[in-house]
Amino acid sequence: MDVISESAAPKFHSVGQLSRRATILFDGQVALGKGTYGKGMAAPFHSHKGGEIIHILSGKAVFATRDQEIVASAGMTLHFMPGEEHMLENRWDEPMIMVWIYPEPADAESIKRNWVRIA
């Protein structure tokens, strides 16, 4: 059994978006992380080789694919297929906090490579 403490997990913020943060909680057979998006923080259209599963813990955000747009809020889970382009944006005052899973762990490499490590 592996036990990972969130406090010891690597933390990052997106370049130019200090309140768009990611914590990589597990990086093995899958990648598991926690994301926080403050007001105005956004991820432009992007995709992941292995897809993405997101569960909203608190707050809400606009999520969109090229065909659909929704407001997702606490308690909702979203699944994006491998290669499916999607975006998200928090337009509200309350931070949106989510847990994400990348079934293809290499998808987490872009966070490690392109974001600023803060812990």
Residue pairs with C-beta under 8 A, 6 or more apart in sequence:
2 26
2 28
4 25
4 26
6 23
6 25
6 34
9 23
9 24
9 25
9 119
10 23
10 24
10 112
10 117
10 119
11 21
11 22
11 23
11 117
11 118
11 119
12 21
12 22
12 23
12 24
12 111
12 112
12 115
12 116
12 117
12 118
13 19
13 20
13 21
13 22
13 115
13 116
13 118
14 20
14 21
14 22
14 41
14 43
14 115
14 116
15 114
15 115
15 116
17 41
17 42
18 38
19 36
19 37
19 38
19 39
19 41
19 95
20 35
20 36
20 37
20 38
20 41
20 42
20 43
21 35
21 36
21 118
22 33
22 34
22 35
22 36
22 111
22 115
23 33
23 34
23 35
24 31
24 32
24 33
24 108
24 111
24 112
25 32
25 33
25 34
26 32
26 33
27 105
27 108
28 105
29 105
30 101
30 102
30 103
30 104
30 105
31 101
31 102
31 104
31 105
31 107
31 108
32 99
32 100
32 101
32 102
33 99
33 100
33 102
33 108
33 111
34 97
34 98
34 99
34 100
35 54
35 97
35 98
35 99
35 100
36 95
36 96
36 97
36 98
37 43
37 59
37 61
37 88
37 89
37 90
37 95
37 96
37 98
38 90
38 95
39 90
39 91
39 92
39 93
39 94
39 95
40 89
40 90
40 91
41 89
41 90
42 87
42 88
42 89
42 90
43 87
43 88
43 89
44 87
45 66
45 85
45 86
45 87
46 85
46 86
46 87
47 80
47 82
47 83
47 84
47 85
47 86
48 80
48 82
48 83
48 102
48 104
48 107
49 82
49 83
49 104
49 106
49 107
50 82
50 102
50 103
50 104
50 105
50 106
50 107
51 79
51 80
51 81
51 82
51 83
51 84
51 102
51 103
51 104
52 78
52 79
52 80
52 86
52 100
52 101
52 102
52 107
53 77
53 78
53 79
53 80
53 100
53 101
53 103
54 63
54 72
54 77
54 78
54 79
54 80
54 98
54 99
54 100
54 101
55 76
55 77
55 78
55 98
55 99
55 100
56 72
56 73
56 74
56 75
56 76
56 77
56 78
56 96
56 97
56 98
57 74
57 97
57 98
57 99
58 74
58 94
58 95
58 96
58 97
59 73
59 74
59 90
59 92
59 94
59 95
59 96
59 97
60 71
60 72
60 73
60 74
60 90
60 92
60 94
60 96
61 71
61 72
61 88
61 89
61 90
61 91
61 92
61 96
62 69
62 70
62 71
62 72
62 88
62 89
62 90
62 91
63 69
63 70
63 71
63 72
63 78
63 86
63 87
63 88
64 70
64 86
64 87
64 88
65 80
65 84
65 85
65 86
66 85
72 78
80 86
82 103
82 104
90 96
102 108
